[in-house]
Amino acid sequence: MLAIKRDIIDKASEWIYTSGPYLPLKCQLGEGPFYEEGTGELRFVDIIKKEIHSVNLKEGPSSHKVTKLEHSVGENISLLRKLGFAIFNKATGELKYIKKVYDNAEKAERFNNAAVDTKGRFWTGAMNDPHVGEPQQEGCVFRLDPDLTHHRMIENVSIPNGMGWSPDDKTMYFTDSPTRNIVAYDYDSETGSVSNKRTLFTVEEEGVVPDGCTIDTEGFLWIALHEGSRVIRIPPEGKILGKITCPIFGGLDLNELFTTAGVGEEEPKPEGSVDNGAVFRIRTSSKGLPANKFILSAKP
């Protein structure tokens, strides 16, 4: 049984249990879950195994499919490939670059988590690939605009992870995992600019780092704790309420879905861990914000 803790202000805390994985996979690094409302399809990637996974939540686990790729991918809202931004054709399996930001696939960079803002801009973090070299503070956060211009928005990060926006679109949240901080910025939705960086929340537990996140309609952040075997829910004020890598609301009966990371065969499983690398689905009383879509106005 996997237990997810949710503490709600002024209410008794509750535990949500799931008896087993929704998809009993062995992902090495399950990341980037994205739910497509129109089709009922959940897509996610395994960065290390260079795979795109998909499953139709209306049809169930039997509809699960896997596509193998040449290079690792970091997200699948459009797609982040080794050299830049690409579009994946589900029918043919073809990946087509729409914007390259690097020119050498052998370089250490790769992309990690991503999100789309309300104006259709694609935000993503780039980092040193741990399988090429230890992540350093050489990473950044890119913003790809609908006209395919790209901008370096946040500098000097090592493992860029969860990002998202408040329901009123005035605050952007971002995580650079090794710092163990979730930070907030003032956000201008018209220009796409960020300012006034401040720390919203710090994970105090040694060896546990914040990873992916999603935001519900009340403005609460759901933060996955890598090596912490849990998801926490915190309010915009940063006081905590509530080896999962990234949660997302699935849209069906207010379910939340999350991917998990595996461990190498030579590594011991963390105490209390279950089904490393699987995908879980739980019922919550919260509702997620609608997913924004990348708006492509220029010809690739």
C-alpha positions as CSV (number, residue, x, y, z in Angstrom):
1,M,0.0,0.0,0.0
2,L,1.3,3.5,-0.8
3,A,0.2,6.3,1.4
4,I,-0.1,9.9,0.3
5,K,-0.4,12.5,3.1
6,R,-2.7,15.5,2.7
7,D,-3.0,18.0,5.5
8,I,-5.6,20.7,5.1
9,I,-5.6,24.0,7.0
10,D,-8.2,24.0,9.8
11,K,-9.2,20.4,9.0
12,A,-8.1,17.1,10.3
13,S,-5.3,15.5,8.3
14,E,-6.1,12.5,6.1
15,W,-4.2,9.7,4.4
16,I,-5.1,8.6,0.9
17,Y,-4.1,5.0,0.2
18,T,-3.6,3.2,-3.1
19,S,-3.4,-0.5,-3.0
20,G,-1.2,-0.8,-6.1
21,P,0.1,0.9,-9.2
22,Y,-2.2,1.8,-12.1
23,L,0.6,0.9,-14.5
24,P,3.1,-1.6,-13.0
25,L,6.0,-0.4,-15.1
26,K,9.7,-0.3,-14.4
27,C,10.5,3.3,-15.5
28,Q,14.0,4.4,-14.6
29,L,12.9,8.0,-14.6
30,G,9.2,8.5,-15.2
31,E,8.5,12.1,-15.9
32,G,6.4,14.7,-17.6
33,P,2.8,13.4,-17.2
34,F,0.3,15.2,-19.4
35,Y,-3.4,14.6,-19.6
36,E,-5.2,15.4,-22.9
37,E,-8.7,16.3,-22.0
38,G,-10.2,15.8,-25.5
39,T,-8.9,12.2,-26.0
40,G,-8.7,11.0,-22.4
41,E,-5.0,10.1,-23.0
42,L,-2.3,10.3,-20.4
43,R,1.3,10.7,-21.9
44,F,4.5,10.6,-20.0
45,V,8.2,9.9,-20.7
46,D,11.0,7.8,-19.3
47,I,14.0,10.1,-19.7
48,I,16.7,7.5,-19.1
49,K,15.1,4.7,-21.2
50,K,14.3,7.3,-24.0
51,E,10.7,6.3,-24.2
52,I,7.3,7.9,-24.7
53,H,4.4,6.2,-22.9
54,S,0.7,6.7,-23.5
55,V,-2.5,5.2,-22.0
56,N,-6.1,6.1,-22.6
57,L,-7.7,6.5,-19.1
58,K,-11.1,5.8,-20.5
59,E,-10.0,2.4,-21.8
60,G,-7.7,1.5,-19.0
61,P,-4.2,0.0,-18.6
62,S,-4.6,-2.4,-21.5
63,S,-4.3,0.6,-23.9
64,H,-0.8,1.3,-22.7
65,K,1.7,1.9,-25.5
66,V,5.5,2.7,-25.6
67,T,7.5,4.4,-28.3
68,K,11.3,4.1,-28.3
69,L,13.4,7.2,-29.3
70,E,17.0,7.8,-30.3
71,H,17.6,10.5,-27.7
72,S,16.1,11.2,-24.3
73,V,13.1,13.4,-24.0
74,G,12.3,15.6,-21.1
75,E,8.6,16.5,-21.5
76,N,5.7,15.7,-23.9
77,I,3.5,18.8,-23.9
78,S,4.9,19.3,-27.4
79,L,8.2,17.6,-26.9
80,L,11.6,18.4,-25.6
81,R,14.3,16.4,-27.3
82,K,18.0,16.4,-26.8
83,L,18.7,19.4,-29.0
84,G,15.6,21.5,-28.5
85,F,11.8,21.6,-29.1
86,A,10.2,19.0,-31.3
87,I,6.7,17.8,-32.3
88,F,5.9,14.1,-32.1
89,N,3.6,12.5,-34.6
90,K,1.7,9.8,-32.7
91,A,0.6,8.1,-35.9
92,T,4.0,7.7,-37.5
93,G,6.3,8.0,-34.6
94,E,8.2,10.8,-36.3
95,L,9.9,13.5,-34.3
96,K,10.3,16.9,-36.0
97,Y,12.3,19.8,-34.5
98,I,10.5,23.1,-34.5
99,K,13.3,25.0,-32.7
100,K,16.9,23.8,-31.9
101,V,18.8,25.5,-29.1
102,Y,21.8,23.2,-29.1
103,D,23.8,21.9,-32.1
104,N,25.5,18.8,-30.7
105,A,23.7,15.7,-29.4
106,E,26.9,14.6,-27.7
107,K,27.0,17.6,-25.4
108,A,26.0,17.2,-21.8
109,E,22.8,19.2,-22.0
110,R,19.3,17.8,-21.8
111,F,15.9,19.1,-21.0
112,N,13.8,18.3,-17.9
113,N,10.4,19.5,-16.7
114,A,8.3,22.0,-18.6
115,A,5.0,23.9,-18.5
116,V,2.9,26.1,-20.8
117,D,1.6,29.5,-19.6
118,T,-1.9,31.0,-20.3
119,K,-0.6,32.8,-23.3
120,G,0.7,29.6,-25.0
121,R,4.4,30.1,-24.2
122,F,6.4,26.9,-23.6
123,W,8.7,27.1,-20.5
124,T,11.3,24.4,-19.9
125,G,14.5,23.8,-17.9
126,A,17.8,22.6,-19.5
127,M,20.5,21.0,-17.5
128,N,23.7,18.9,-17.6
129,D,22.7,15.3,-18.2
130,P,23.8,13.2,-15.2
131,H,24.7,10.4,-17.5
132,V,27.3,12.6,-19.2
133,G,28.4,14.7,-16.3
134,E,27.3,15.7,-12.8
135,P,24.7,18.5,-13.0
136,Q,26.3,21.9,-12.4
137,Q,24.8,25.4,-12.1
138,E,25.1,25.8,-15.8
139,G,21.4,25.1,-16.6
140,C,18.7,27.6,-17.4
141,V,15.0,28.0,-18.0
142,F,14.0,28.7,-21.6
143,R,10.8,30.3,-22.8
144,L,9.7,29.4,-26.3
145,D,7.1,31.9,-27.7
146,P,4.5,31.2,-30.3
147,D,6.6,32.9,-33.0
148,L,9.4,30.4,-32.2
149,T,11.7,33.0,-30.6
150,H,13.3,31.6,-27.5
151,H,14.5,33.4,-24.4
152,R,16.7,32.4,-21.4
153,M,14.5,33.5,-18.5
154,I,16.2,32.0,-15.4
155,E,20.0,31.3,-15.1
156,N,22.4,29.4,-12.9
157,V,20.3,26.4,-12.1
158,S,21.4,22.7,-11.9
159,I,18.3,20.5,-12.0
160,P,15.3,22.6,-13.1
161,N,12.1,20.9,-12.1
162,G,8.4,21.7,-11.3
163,M,7.0,25.0,-12.5
164,G,3.5,26.5,-12.8
165,W,1.4,29.5,-12.2
166,S,-1.2,30.7,-9.7
167,P,-4.9,30.8,-10.6
168,D,-4.8,34.6,-10.9
169,D,-1.7,34.3,-13.2
170,K,0.3,36.8,-11.1
171,T,2.8,34.3,-9.6
172,M,5.1,31.8,-11.2
173,Y,6.6,28.9,-9.2
174,F,9.8,27.1,-9.9
175,T,12.0,24.4,-8.4
176,D,15.8,23.9,-8.7
177,S,15.9,20.6,-6.9
178,P,19.3,20.5,-5.3
179,T,18.6,23.8,-3.5
180,R,15.5,22.0,-1.9
181,N,13.6,25.3,-2.4
182,I,10.4,26.1,-4.2
183,V,10.7,29.7,-5.3
184,A,8.0,32.2,-6.4
185,Y,8.3,35.1,-8.9
186,D,6.0,38.0,-9.7
187,Y,4.8,37.1,-13.2
188,D,3.6,39.4,-16.0
189,S,1.4,37.3,-18.2
190,E,1.3,39.9,-21.0
191,T,5.1,40.1,-21.4
192,G,6.1,36.7,-20.0
193,S,8.6,38.3,-17.6
194,V,9.5,37.3,-14.1
195,S,10.8,39.4,-11.2
196,N,11.1,39.6,-7.4
197,K,12.3,36.1,-6.7
198,R,11.7,34.8,-3.2
199,T,11.7,31.4,-1.4
200,L,8.2,30.0,-0.9
201,F,9.0,26.7,0.8
202,T,12.1,24.7,1.7
203,V,12.2,20.9,2.1
204,E,14.1,20.4,5.4
205,E,14.5,16.6,5.3
206,E,18.1,15.6,4.4
207,G,18.4,13.6,1.2
208,V,14.8,14.5,0.0
209,V,14.4,17.1,-2.8
210,P,11.3,18.7,-4.4
211,D,10.6,17.5,-7.9
212,G,7.6,18.0,-10.2
213,C,4.6,20.0,-9.2
214,T,1.0,20.8,-10.2
215,I,-1.4,23.4,-9.0
216,D,-5.1,23.0,-8.0
217,T,-7.9,25.5,-8.5
218,E,-7.5,26.8,-4.9
219,G,-3.9,27.8,-5.7
220,F,-2.4,25.0,-3.6
221,L,0.8,23.4,-4.9
222,W,1.2,19.6,-5.0
223,I,4.9,18.9,-4.8
224,A,6.4,15.5,-5.4
225,L,9.4,14.7,-3.1
226,H,12.0,12.6,-4.8
227,E,13.5,10.1,-2.3
228,G,10.7,11.1,0.0
229,S,8.0,8.6,-1.2
230,R,5.3,11.2,-0.9
231,V,3.5,14.2,-2.4
232,I,2.9,17.3,-0.2
233,R,0.2,20.0,-0.7
234,I,1.2,23.5,0.3
235,P,-0.8,26.8,0.1
236,P,0.5,29.9,-1.7
237,E,1.8,31.2,1.7
238,G,4.2,28.3,1.8
239,K,3.2,26.5,5.0
240,I,3.1,22.8,4.5
241,L,-0.2,21.0,4.4
242,G,-0.4,17.9,2.9
243,K,9.9,8.6,-4.8
244,I,7.2,10.3,-6.7
245,T,8.6,12.4,-9.5
246,C,5.7,14.3,-10.9
247,P,2.0,14.6,-10.2
248,I,-0.8,15.8,-12.5
249,F,-4.6,16.0,-12.3
250,G,-6.2,13.5,-14.7
251,G,-9.6,15.1,-15.1
252,L,-11.6,12.0,-14.6
253,D,-13.5,11.9,-11.3
254,L,-10.9,14.3,-9.8
255,N,-8.2,11.7,-9.9
256,E,-4.5,12.6,-9.6
257,L,-1.9,10.7,-11.4
258,F,1.8,10.6,-10.8
259,T,4.9,8.9,-12.2
260,T,7.7,7.5,-10.1
261,A,11.4,6.9,-10.5
262,G,13.1,3.6,-10.3
263,V,16.5,2.6,-8.9
264,G,19.3,0.8,-10.5
265,E,19.6,-3.0,-9.9
266,E,22.7,-2.4,-7.8
267,E,21.0,0.1,-5.6
268,P,18.9,-0.9,-2.6
269,K,15.2,0.2,-2.6
270,P,14.5,3.0,-0.2
271,E,12.9,1.9,3.0
272,G,9.1,1.7,2.6
273,S,9.3,2.1,-1.2
274,V,6.9,0.2,-3.4
275,D,6.8,-0.4,-7.1
276,N,9.6,1.9,-8.1
277,G,9.0,3.2,-11.6
278,A,5.3,2.6,-11.7
279,V,2.4,5.0,-12.4
280,F,-0.1,5.6,-9.7
281,R,-3.6,7.0,-9.7
282,I,-5.5,8.3,-6.6
283,R,-8.8,10.0,-6.0
284,T,-8.6,13.4,-4.4
285,S,-11.2,16.1,-3.4
286,S,-9.2,18.7,-5.3
287,K,-9.5,19.8,-8.9
288,G,-6.6,20.8,-11.1
289,L,-6.2,23.9,-13.2
290,P,-6.9,23.2,-16.9
291,A,-3.8,22.5,-18.9
292,N,-2.6,25.2,-21.2
293,K,-1.7,24.5,-24.8
294,F,1.4,25.7,-26.7
295,I,0.3,28.1,-29.4
296,L,2.4,27.8,-32.6
297,S,1.9,30.9,-34.8
298,A,5.1,30.6,-36.8
299,K,6.0,28.1,-39.5
300,P,8.7,25.7,-38.2
